[in-house]
Amino acid sequence: MKNNHRGPYSGEPLFEQFAETPLSTAIFTYVGFMLLNLLGRLQDFLRWCHILHCPIVSEPKRTQSFVPLYSSYEAFYTRNLYRRVQDCWNRPICSSPGVEMVVMDRVSKDNGWTLEFTGTKRRVLNLGSYNYLGFGDPTGPSIKANERATRLFGVGIASSRQEVGNLILHRELEELVAEFVGQEDAIVFSMGFATNSLNLPCLVDQDCCVVSDELNHTSLVLGCRLSGAVIRRFKHNNMEDLERVLEDAVVYGRPRTHRPYKKILIVVEGIYRSVCYRSSVLFFIYHDMFIHL
């Protein structure tokens, strides 16, 4: 994928560059999904005709009058496509979820409808766990430091800072963060979700406008809604669409009254966790621009 768009100051590319998918790979992928869909429709028809029998996928009569919890195609996809590869997910482990973990092997004798343990195990590298700072390991420097802090400061460190959770450690951390980012002071929160959802309403209100990336995390979306501000979305990492939305917000102002907004806040992520690349908005920071990162 060609990347001709660059930042106005740094000259760095605005978007990550990825290798294009070969046409043959794309064709075989689509053909494979089409064949699985056709095969699934055929199997559902044969089960409806009572030619194929699989009691696992048959809905009990006592629940047929219940309100459906998911769409019909979602159930079809789960039965006929996800079922064939479900052993790749929800893998049971028999160790702590640290840097490495031990996975219990499974096998299916009925094409994925049920899974049985084989009795064998494998040690694998853990790339899909929230092992923050190595706390998932029973041993290591993080656990030792945590034990020392608990013995020195007690368990009240996990309490609210308005109660008994405000310690000298928090002030040292905040001063260190402020020094790192070059500001007078900083505030440290214990939870990222609460940081976004509860602090955005402190920055904007119903007289303001929030311009949000369409792929922002749920915590940012919730914070924007709780603020009561007018929410405008722009296409993910699309600077042209962002400029268009900003121009509309500045020119037309608030809905119905068209009065100018008290503040316009741009809300983006530094690195998008769903696609793992940085935001291009950082290249377009001008004076008097409010950005929540």
WOUR-V523892 format. One record per residue. N is the residue number from 1. RES is the residue in one small letter. D_CENTER is the distance of its C-alpha to the mean C-alpha in whole Angstrom. Layout:
n->N res->RES d_center->D_CENTER
n->N res->RES d_center->D_CENTER
This chain:
n->1 res->m d_center->25
n->2 res->k d_center->27
n->3 res->n d_center->26
n->4 res->n d_center->28
n->5 res->h d_center->26
n->6 res->r d_center->27
n->7 res->g d_center->26
n->8 res->p d_center->29
n->9 res->y d_center->30
n->10 res->s d_center->28
n->11 res->g d_center->29
n->12 res->e d_center->26
n->13 res->p d_center->24
n->14 res->l d_center->22
n->15 res->f d_center->19
n->16 res->e d_center->19
n->17 res->q d_center->21
n->18 res->f d_center->21
n->19 res->a d_center->23
n->20 res->e d_center->24
n->21 res->t d_center->24
n->22 res->p d_center->28
n->23 res->l d_center->29
n->24 res->s d_center->31
n->25 res->t d_center->27
n->26 res->a d_center->26
n->27 res->i d_center->29
n->28 res->f d_center->29
n->29 res->t d_center->25
n->30 res->y d_center->26
n->31 res->v d_center->30
n->32 res->g d_center->28
n->33 res->f d_center->26
n->34 res->m d_center->29
n->35 res->l d_center->31
n->36 res->l d_center->29
n->37 res->n d_center->28
n->38 res->l d_center->32
n->39 res->l d_center->33
n->40 res->g d_center->31
n->41 res->r d_center->33
n->42 res->l d_center->36
n->43 res->q d_center->35
n->44 res->d d_center->34
n->45 res->f d_center->37
n->46 res->l d_center->39
n->47 res->r d_center->38
n->48 res->w d_center->39
n->49 res->c d_center->42
n->50 res->h d_center->42
n->51 res->i d_center->43
n->52 res->l d_center->40
n->53 res->h d_center->39
n->54 res->c d_center->36
n->55 res->p d_center->36
n->56 res->i d_center->32
n->57 res->v d_center->31
n->58 res->s d_center->34
n->59 res->e d_center->33
n->60 res->p d_center->35
n->61 res->k d_center->38
n->62 res->r d_center->37
n->63 res->t d_center->33
n->64 res->q d_center->34
n->65 res->s d_center->35
n->66 res->f d_center->32
n->67 res->v d_center->29
n->68 res->p d_center->27
n->69 res->l d_center->23
n->70 res->y d_center->22
n->71 res->s d_center->23
n->72 res->s d_center->26
n->73 res->y d_center->24
n->74 res->e d_center->21
n->75 res->a d_center->24
n->76 res->f d_center->26
n->77 res->y d_center->23
n->78 res->t d_center->22
n->79 res->r d_center->26
n->80 res->n d_center->27
n->81 res->l d_center->24
n->82 res->y d_center->21
n->83 res->r d_center->24
n->84 res->r d_center->26
n->85 res->v d_center->23
n->86 res->q d_center->21
n->87 res->d d_center->23
n->88 res->c d_center->20
n->89 res->w d_center->17
n->90 res->n d_center->18
n->91 res->r d_center->20
n->92 res->p d_center->23
n->93 res->i d_center->23
n->94 res->c d_center->27
n->95 res->s d_center->26
n->96 res->s d_center->23
n->97 res->p d_center->20
n->98 res->g d_center->21
n->99 res->v d_center->21
n->100 res->e d_center->23
n->101 res->m d_center->23
n->102 res->v d_center->26
n->103 res->v d_center->25
n->104 res->m d_center->27
n->105 res->d d_center->28
n->106 res->r d_center->28
n->107 res->v d_center->31
n->108 res->s d_center->31
n->109 res->k d_center->35
n->110 res->d d_center->34
n->111 res->n d_center->31
n->112 res->g d_center->28
n->113 res->w d_center->29
n->114 res->t d_center->30
n->115 res->l d_center->29
n->116 res->e d_center->31
n->117 res->f d_center->31
n->118 res->t d_center->33
n->119 res->g d_center->34
n->120 res->t d_center->33
n->121 res->k d_center->30
n->122 res->r d_center->28
n->123 res->r d_center->27
n->124 res->v d_center->24
n->125 res->l d_center->21
n->126 res->n d_center->18
n->127 res->l d_center->15
n->128 res->g d_center->13
n->129 res->s d_center->13
n->130 res->y d_center->12
n->131 res->n d_center->16
n->132 res->y d_center->16
n->133 res->l d_center->19
n->134 res->g d_center->20
n->135 res->f d_center->21
n->136 res->g d_center->20
n->137 res->d d_center->24
n->138 res->p d_center->27
n->139 res->t d_center->29
n->140 res->g d_center->28
n->141 res->p d_center->28
n->142 res->s d_center->25
n->143 res->i d_center->27
n->144 res->k d_center->30
n->145 res->a d_center->29
n->146 res->n d_center->27
n->147 res->e d_center->31
n->148 res->r d_center->33
n->149 res->a d_center->31
n->150 res->t d_center->31
n->151 res->r d_center->35
n->152 res->l d_center->35
n->153 res->f d_center->34
n->154 res->g d_center->33
n->155 res->v d_center->30
n->156 res->g d_center->31
n->157 res->i d_center->28
n->158 res->a d_center->25
n->159 res->s d_center->27
n->160 res->s d_center->26
n->161 res->r d_center->28
n->162 res->q d_center->30
n->163 res->e d_center->32
n->164 res->v d_center->32
n->165 res->g d_center->29
n->166 res->n d_center->30
n->167 res->l d_center->31
n->168 res->i d_center->33
n->169 res->l d_center->30
n->170 res->h d_center->27
n->171 res->r d_center->30
n->172 res->e d_center->30
n->173 res->l d_center->26
n->174 res->e d_center->26
n->175 res->e d_center->29
n->176 res->l d_center->28
n->177 res->v d_center->25
n->178 res->a d_center->27
n->179 res->e d_center->29
n->180 res->f d_center->27
n->181 res->v d_center->25
n->182 res->g d_center->29
n->183 res->q d_center->29
n->184 res->e d_center->31
n->185 res->d d_center->29
n->186 res->a d_center->25
n->187 res->i d_center->24
n->188 res->v d_center->21
n->189 res->f d_center->19
n->190 res->s d_center->18
n->191 res->m d_center->15
n->192 res->g d_center->12
n->193 res->f d_center->11
n->194 res->a d_center->15
n->195 res->t d_center->15
n->196 res->n d_center->14
n->197 res->s d_center->15
n->198 res->l d_center->18
n->199 res->n d_center->19
n->200 res->l d_center->19
n->201 res->p d_center->21
n->202 res->c d_center->24
n->203 res->l d_center->23
n->204 res->v d_center->24
n->205 res->d d_center->26
n->206 res->q d_center->27
n->207 res->d d_center->29
n->208 res->c d_center->26
n->209 res->c d_center->24
n->210 res->v d_center->20
n->211 res->v d_center->19
n->212 res->s d_center->16
n->213 res->d d_center->14
n->214 res->e d_center->13
n->215 res->l d_center->9
n->216 res->n d_center->8
n->217 res->h d_center->6
n->218 res->t d_center->8
n->219 res->s d_center->10
n->220 res->l d_center->11
n->221 res->v d_center->12
n->222 res->l d_center->14
n->223 res->g d_center->15
n->224 res->c d_center->17
n->225 res->r d_center->18
n->226 res->l d_center->20
n->227 res->s d_center->21
n->228 res->g d_center->23
n->229 res->a d_center->23
n->230 res->v d_center->24
n->231 res->i d_center->20
n->232 res->r d_center->20
n->233 res->r d_center->18
n->234 res->f d_center->18
n->235 res->k d_center->17
n->236 res->h d_center->14
n->237 res->n d_center->16
n->238 res->n d_center->19
n->239 res->m d_center->22
n->240 res->e d_center->25
n->241 res->d d_center->23
n->242 res->l d_center->22
n->243 res->e d_center->26
n->244 res->r d_center->27
n->245 res->v d_center->24
n->246 res->l d_center->26
n->247 res->e d_center->29
n->248 res->d d_center->29
n->249 res->a d_center->28
n->250 res->v d_center->31
n->251 res->v d_center->33
n->252 res->y d_center->33
n->253 res->g d_center->32
n->254 res->r d_center->31
n->255 res->p d_center->31
n->256 res->r d_center->35
n->257 res->t d_center->36
n->258 res->h d_center->35
n->259 res->r d_center->35
n->260 res->p d_center->34
n->261 res->y d_center->30
n->262 res->k d_center->31
n->263 res->k d_center->28
n->264 res->i d_center->25
n->265 res->l d_center->22
n->266 res->i d_center->19
n->267 res->v d_center->16
n->268 res->v d_center->13
n->269 res->e d_center->11
n->270 res->g d_center->13
n->271 res->i d_center->11
n->272 res->y d_center->8
n->273 res->r d_center->5
n->274 res->s d_center->5
n->275 res->v d_center->9
n->276 res->c d_center->10
n->277 res->y d_center->13
n->278 res->r d_center->14
n->279 res->s d_center->15
n->280 res->s d_center->18
n->281 res->v d_center->19
n->282 res->l d_center->20
n->283 res->f d_center->23
n->284 res->f d_center->24
n->285 res->i d_center->25
n->286 res->y d_center->28
n->287 res->h d_center->30
n->288 res->d d_center->30
n->289 res->m d_center->26
n->290 res->f d_center->24
n->291 res->i d_center->20
n->292 res->h d_center->17
n->293 res->l d_center->15
